[in-house]
Amino acid sequence: MTNDHMTDSKETTFLMRYFPQGTLIVAPLLILCSLVMSGYMFLGNLMPPDSSQQQIAIEYHQSNQSSGQSNEGGASSGVGTELDDVVVIAQNTAVSTSTDTGRVENLRLATQAIDGIVIEPGETFSFNEVVGDVENDSRYRPAPMVLDSETDYIRGGGVSQVSSALYVAALSTNLVIEERHPHPTNVDFAQTGLDANVKYSRMDLRLSNHGDSPIKINAVSEGQTITVTLLGQPLADGIRIEPMAVLIIYHMAGAPLPDGLDVDSSLRNSSFYIIESFKVFYYHGNMTESVLLARDTYMVLSGTVVVMPDGTRAITQ
């Protein structure tokens, strides 16, 4: 700002400040322009909205009218709140290379449980409370699950692929992560550092809506693929949020540990990754802030698929 602008009187009117000469001529022109702009705005309100956004709003509204009862997770299956500017605010697809058929059914059931859930302003969504105790639910089938670096067949195996897909999608919104846990080892359906492990009564994924508008979860499963879409009001113009993971340390079994690195004794003779994850904020394409989410350690299982922080897939050695 120039010194001239800084010394302007607070009482200076718009016309006197920017049109000191010929104010009587400019004023009618400004009034005329205002009338023209008002006409355009009126006509714009009569125009139909973009068809894709209109369809999203219609589906959102129909779902919200269907039910207003709350689920155990503190999120409701339908709301009657305002639906202005409803758009897709985040989407994530998680794909596993597994061929286990029981796992497919587990993914379908867990996806079906969270599909259509609405997180109202002030509410907290709990994955475990919505999906339930899968290990004691007869609908779920035994499927491979890694427990303390060993694979076992557990009822409900694979459900954490659904929670991970939801977690990554949530990181691109204003939802607040209240609780999230990493897997003990690398998984093939989420970038290392951007996974969300769940186990009923022990490890949950909890998301809080601190905003002023509801956020709806849409979830679809197809075989070993999960897609989670979040609907709500968009962020302010120019603002974008993205998750990011960074490989800090890759330690190979048998190699000496870096000086000052303190890890669990079970990892000292193993290969492992140390990953830091961030929530990164952008304004018109420029990074403005990065918030550290977690610093996680993953045991690397030999001969398994790993999704590195940059998204590339590899077979571990």
C-alpha positions as CSV (number, residue, x, y, z in Angstrom):
1,M,0.0,0.0,0.0
2,T,1.4,3.5,-0.9
3,N,1.8,6.3,1.6
4,D,-0.9,8.3,-0.3
5,H,-3.5,5.5,0.4
6,M,-2.4,5.2,4.0
7,T,-3.0,8.9,4.6
8,D,-6.5,9.0,3.1
9,S,-9.2,10.2,5.4
10,K,-11.6,7.5,6.7
11,E,-14.5,9.7,5.7
12,T,-13.4,9.8,2.0
13,T,-16.2,8.4,-0.1
14,F,-15.6,5.9,-2.9
15,L,-16.3,8.5,-5.6
16,M,-14.1,11.2,-4.1
17,R,-11.2,8.8,-3.6
18,Y,-11.1,7.2,-7.1
19,F,-12.9,9.9,-9.1
20,P,-12.0,13.3,-7.6
21,Q,-12.9,15.0,-10.9
22,G,-16.3,14.8,-12.5
23,T,-18.1,13.0,-9.7
24,L,-21.5,14.2,-11.1
25,I,-20.8,12.5,-14.4
26,V,-19.5,9.2,-12.9
27,A,-22.2,8.7,-10.4
28,P,-25.0,8.1,-12.9
29,L,-22.7,5.7,-14.8
30,L,-22.1,3.7,-11.7
31,I,-25.9,3.6,-11.0
32,L,-26.5,2.4,-14.5
33,C,-23.8,-0.3,-14.2
34,S,-25.3,-1.5,-11.0
35,L,-28.7,-1.9,-12.6
36,V,-27.2,-3.9,-15.5
37,M,-25.3,-6.2,-13.1
38,S,-28.4,-6.7,-11.1
39,G,-30.2,-7.8,-14.2
40,Y,-27.5,-10.3,-15.1
41,M,-27.6,-11.7,-11.5
42,F,-31.4,-12.0,-11.7
43,L,-31.2,-13.9,-15.0
44,G,-28.4,-16.1,-13.7
45,N,-30.7,-17.2,-10.8
46,L,-33.2,-18.3,-13.4
47,M,-30.6,-20.5,-15.2
48,P,-30.5,-24.2,-14.4
49,P,-27.4,-25.3,-12.3
50,D,-24.7,-27.5,-13.7
51,S,-26.3,-30.9,-14.3
52,S,-23.7,-33.0,-12.5
53,Q,-23.8,-30.8,-9.4
54,Q,-27.6,-30.7,-9.5
55,Q,-27.7,-34.5,-9.6
56,I,-25.4,-34.7,-6.6
57,A,-27.6,-32.3,-4.7
58,I,-30.8,-34.2,-5.6
59,E,-29.3,-37.5,-4.4
60,Y,-28.0,-35.9,-1.3
61,H,-31.4,-34.3,-0.5
62,Q,-33.3,-37.6,-1.2
63,S,-31.0,-39.5,1.2
64,N,-31.3,-36.8,3.9
65,Q,-35.1,-37.0,3.7
66,S,-35.1,-40.8,4.1
67,S,-34.1,-41.0,7.8
68,G,-33.1,-38.8,10.7
69,Q,-32.2,-41.4,13.3
70,S,-28.7,-41.4,14.7
71,N,-26.3,-44.4,14.5
72,E,-24.2,-45.6,17.4
73,G,-21.2,-43.8,16.0
74,G,-22.6,-40.4,16.6
75,A,-23.3,-39.8,12.9
76,S,-26.7,-39.9,11.4
77,S,-28.1,-41.7,8.3
78,G,-30.0,-38.7,7.1
79,V,-30.3,-35.0,7.8
80,G,-32.6,-32.1,7.0
81,T,-30.0,-29.4,6.9
82,E,-29.3,-26.9,4.2
83,L,-27.9,-28.4,1.0
84,D,-26.4,-25.3,-0.7
85,D,-23.2,-25.9,-2.7
86,V,-23.1,-29.7,-2.1
87,V,-20.3,-31.2,-4.2
88,V,-17.8,-34.0,-4.1
89,I,-15.2,-32.7,-1.6
90,A,-12.9,-35.8,-1.5
91,Q,-12.6,-39.2,-3.0
92,N,-10.2,-42.1,-2.5
93,T,-9.9,-45.6,-4.1
94,A,-8.1,-48.4,-2.3
95,V,-7.2,-51.5,-4.3
96,S,-5.8,-54.8,-2.9
97,T,-4.0,-57.5,-4.8
98,S,-5.6,-60.2,-2.6
99,T,-7.6,-63.0,-4.3
100,D,-9.3,-64.2,-1.1
101,T,-13.1,-64.6,-1.7
102,G,-14.0,-64.3,2.0
103,R,-12.2,-60.9,2.0
104,V,-14.4,-59.7,-0.8
105,E,-17.5,-60.3,1.2
106,N,-16.0,-58.6,4.3
107,L,-15.3,-55.5,2.2
108,R,-18.8,-55.5,0.8
109,L,-20.4,-55.7,4.3
110,A,-18.1,-53.0,5.9
111,T,-18.6,-50.7,2.9
112,Q,-22.3,-51.1,3.0
113,A,-22.3,-50.2,6.7
114,I,-20.7,-46.8,6.2
115,D,-22.4,-45.9,2.9
116,G,-24.9,-43.1,3.4
117,I,-23.7,-42.1,6.8
118,V,-23.9,-38.3,7.4
119,I,-21.5,-36.7,9.9
120,E,-23.4,-33.7,11.3
121,P,-21.7,-30.5,12.6
122,G,-20.5,-31.2,16.1
123,E,-20.7,-35.0,15.7
124,T,-17.9,-37.6,15.8
125,F,-18.0,-40.7,13.5
126,S,-16.7,-43.9,14.9
127,F,-15.9,-46.6,12.3
128,N,-16.1,-49.4,14.9
129,E,-19.4,-48.3,16.3
130,V,-20.9,-48.1,12.8
131,V,-19.4,-51.3,11.3
132,G,-19.6,-53.3,14.6
133,D,-17.6,-56.1,16.1
134,V,-16.7,-58.0,12.8
135,E,-14.8,-60.8,14.6
136,N,-18.0,-61.8,16.4
137,D,-20.4,-61.1,13.5
138,S,-21.4,-64.3,11.8
139,R,-22.0,-62.4,8.5
140,Y,-18.3,-61.8,8.1
141,R,-15.9,-64.5,6.9
142,P,-12.4,-65.6,7.9
143,A,-9.8,-63.9,5.7
144,P,-6.1,-63.1,5.9
145,M,-5.0,-60.5,8.5
146,V,-1.5,-59.6,9.7
147,L,-1.1,-59.8,13.4
148,D,2.3,-59.0,14.9
149,S,4.1,-59.7,11.6
150,E,2.4,-63.0,11.0
151,T,-0.6,-63.7,8.8
152,D,-3.6,-65.5,10.2
153,Y,-7.2,-66.1,9.1
154,I,-9.4,-63.9,11.2
155,R,-13.2,-63.3,10.8
156,G,-13.6,-59.9,9.2
157,G,-10.1,-59.8,7.7
158,G,-9.6,-57.0,5.2
159,V,-12.0,-54.5,6.8
160,S,-9.2,-52.1,7.5
161,Q,-9.0,-51.5,3.8
162,V,-12.4,-49.7,4.1
163,S,-11.2,-47.6,7.1
164,S,-8.0,-46.7,5.3
165,A,-9.9,-45.6,2.2
166,L,-12.1,-43.4,4.4
167,Y,-9.1,-42.0,6.3
168,V,-7.3,-40.9,3.2
169,A,-10.4,-39.2,1.8
170,A,-11.1,-37.5,5.1
171,L,-7.5,-36.0,5.0
172,S,-8.5,-33.8,2.0
173,T,-11.4,-32.2,4.0
174,N,-11.8,-30.2,7.2
175,L,-12.7,-33.3,9.2
176,V,-10.6,-33.7,12.3
177,I,-8.9,-37.0,12.9
178,E,-9.6,-37.9,16.5
179,E,-8.2,-41.4,16.4
180,R,-6.2,-43.4,13.9
181,H,-3.8,-46.3,14.1
182,P,-1.2,-47.7,11.6
183,H,-0.8,-51.3,10.7
184,P,2.2,-53.1,12.2
185,T,3.4,-54.0,8.7
186,N,3.2,-52.7,5.2
187,V,-0.1,-53.2,3.4
188,D,-0.9,-53.3,-0.3
189,F,-4.0,-51.1,-0.4
190,A,-2.8,-47.8,1.0
191,Q,0.3,-45.7,0.8
192,T,2.7,-46.5,3.7
193,G,1.9,-44.0,6.4
194,L,-1.6,-43.3,5.1
195,D,-3.4,-46.4,6.4
196,A,-5.9,-46.8,9.2
197,N,-5.9,-50.0,11.1
198,V,-9.1,-51.0,13.1
199,K,-9.8,-53.7,15.7
200,Y,-13.0,-53.5,17.7
201,S,-12.6,-52.2,21.2
202,R,-8.9,-51.6,20.7
203,M,-8.2,-49.5,17.6
204,D,-10.8,-47.2,15.9
205,L,-11.0,-44.6,13.2
206,R,-12.8,-41.5,14.6
207,L,-13.6,-38.4,12.6
208,S,-15.1,-35.2,14.0
209,N,-17.0,-32.6,12.0
210,H,-16.1,-29.2,13.5
211,G,-17.6,-27.3,10.5
212,D,-20.9,-25.7,9.9
213,S,-22.3,-28.2,7.4
214,P,-22.9,-31.9,7.2
215,I,-20.6,-34.3,5.4
216,K,-22.0,-37.5,3.8
217,I,-20.1,-40.7,3.2
218,N,-20.6,-42.6,0.0
219,A,-18.8,-46.0,-0.2
220,V,-18.8,-48.6,-3.0
221,S,-17.0,-52.0,-3.1
222,E,-16.2,-54.0,-6.2
223,G,-14.2,-57.1,-5.6
224,Q,-11.0,-56.1,-3.9
225,T,-11.5,-52.4,-4.7
226,I,-13.1,-49.8,-2.4
227,T,-14.0,-46.2,-3.4
228,V,-15.0,-43.7,-0.7
229,T,-16.5,-40.4,-1.8
230,L,-17.3,-37.5,0.6
231,L,-20.0,-35.0,-0.2
232,G,-20.4,-31.6,1.5
233,Q,-19.8,-27.9,1.0
234,P,-16.5,-27.0,-0.7
235,L,-13.5,-25.4,0.9
236,A,-13.1,-21.6,0.4
237,D,-12.1,-20.6,-3.1
238,G,-8.4,-21.3,-3.8
239,I,-7.9,-23.6,-0.8
240,R,-6.9,-27.3,-1.3
241,I,-5.9,-29.9,1.3
242,E,-3.9,-33.0,0.4
243,P,-2.4,-35.9,2.5
244,M,1.3,-36.6,2.1
245,A,3.7,-39.3,3.4
246,V,7.5,-39.1,3.5
247,L,9.9,-42.0,4.0
248,I,12.3,-40.9,6.8
249,I,14.2,-44.1,7.3
250,Y,14.5,-47.5,5.6
251,H,16.4,-49.9,7.7
252,M,17.5,-53.3,6.2
253,A,17.7,-56.3,8.4
254,G,21.3,-56.9,9.6
255,A,22.4,-53.3,9.1
256,P,23.4,-51.2,12.1
257,L,20.7,-48.9,13.5
258,P,21.3,-45.2,12.9
259,D,22.8,-43.4,15.9
260,G,20.2,-42.2,18.4
261,L,17.3,-44.2,16.8
262,D,15.2,-45.9,19.4
263,V,12.9,-48.7,18.1
264,D,11.1,-51.6,19.6
265,S,13.3,-54.6,20.3
266,S,11.3,-56.7,17.9
267,L,12.4,-54.5,15.1
268,R,16.2,-54.4,15.8
269,N,16.9,-57.4,13.6
270,S,14.2,-56.7,11.0
271,S,13.7,-54.5,8.0
272,F,11.4,-51.6,8.7
273,Y,10.2,-48.2,7.4
274,I,9.8,-45.0,9.4
275,I,7.2,-42.8,7.8
276,E,6.0,-39.3,8.6
277,S,2.6,-38.3,7.3
278,F,1.3,-34.7,6.9
279,K,-1.8,-32.8,6.0
280,V,-0.7,-30.2,3.5
281,F,-2.6,-27.0,2.8
282,Y,-2.4,-25.1,-0.5
283,Y,-3.8,-21.6,-1.5
284,H,-4.1,-21.1,-5.3
285,G,-1.5,-23.9,-5.9
286,N,1.1,-22.6,-3.3
287,M,1.7,-24.6,-0.2
288,T,0.9,-22.5,2.9
289,E,1.2,-25.1,5.7
290,S,2.0,-28.7,6.5
291,V,0.7,-30.3,9.7
292,L,2.4,-33.4,11.0
293,L,-0.1,-36.2,11.5
294,A,2.0,-39.1,12.7
295,R,5.4,-40.8,12.7
296,D,4.8,-44.5,12.2
297,T,7.1,-47.5,12.0
298,Y,6.2,-50.5,9.8
299,M,7.9,-53.9,9.8
300,V,8.7,-54.8,6.2
301,L,7.5,-58.4,5.3
302,S,9.7,-60.0,2.7
303,G,8.0,-60.8,-0.6
304,T,4.9,-58.7,0.0
305,V,3.5,-55.7,-2.0
306,V,4.2,-52.3,-0.5
307,V,2.8,-49.0,-1.7
308,M,5.5,-46.4,-1.2
309,P,4.7,-42.8,0.0
310,D,5.0,-41.6,-3.6
311,G,2.3,-44.1,-4.7
312,T,4.6,-46.6,-6.5
313,R,4.1,-50.3,-5.8
314,A,7.0,-52.7,-5.2
315,I,7.7,-56.2,-4.0
316,T,9.7,-56.1,-0.8
317,Q,13.0,-58.0,-0.5
